[in-house]
Structure formats: C-alpha cells, structure tokens
Amino acid sequence: MSVLSRVRRFISPGDEPAVVVECRQCGTTLEASRDRCPECGSDDVVATVID
C-alpha cells in the first residue's frame, strides 16, 4: 500500500470523502462552518474534497 493510500485511508476511513477547508490567503485550516479566516480575516476560503 502506498503512502498516499494510507493517508487517504486515515483521513477518510468511511465511505464518505473528507472535506478540507482552507484559507487561500494564509493556508490556515478552518472548520467547515467558517466562511472567514480567523487568522488573516480573508473571506477567500476553499473547500477541497479528498476521496
């Protein structure tokens, strides 16, 4: 099993894909319910689905 496969399995052990929400300005990982970064105040937030 590759390292990438192990990481994916760890992040998303179930059938549902994991969602990572990050600030595009500073890279801070946010809670899914946030629409503004608490670190830099930017509202440029992206949600990435990892399946």
N, C-alpha and C positions, 0 to 999 in steps of 0.2 A: 504494500500500500504506500503510495507516495505521500510526501509531507503535506501537499495541498489537500489530498483526500482526507488525511487525518484532521487537518484544521477545519475543513468543511464539516466533517462528522462531529467534531467537538462543538463548533458554533451552532450547528443546526442538527441535533440528534433525532428530531422527529421528521415527519413528512412535510411540515411547513417550512418554507425558506426563511432564513434570518434576514432582518432588515437592519442596516446600519445607517444612522442619521448623523451627518457631519456638517460642520460649518465649512463652506468653501473658502472663506476668508482666512481662518486661522487653523482649521483642521480639527477643532475640538469635537469629540464625540458627544452627541446630545441624546436626551431622552426622546422617544418617538413623538411625544406630545408637544415638543418645543418648536416654535417657528422663528425664534430669535436666539442667537448665541449669547450665553451669559458671560462669556469671556471677552468678546470684542464688540458685541452689540449688533453685529451684522444680521440681516434677515435673509442672506444668501445661503440657504440650507438645502442640502441634497439628501435624499433617501436612496440607498443602494440595496437592492435585493440580492442576497447571496443564496444561491440554490445548489 
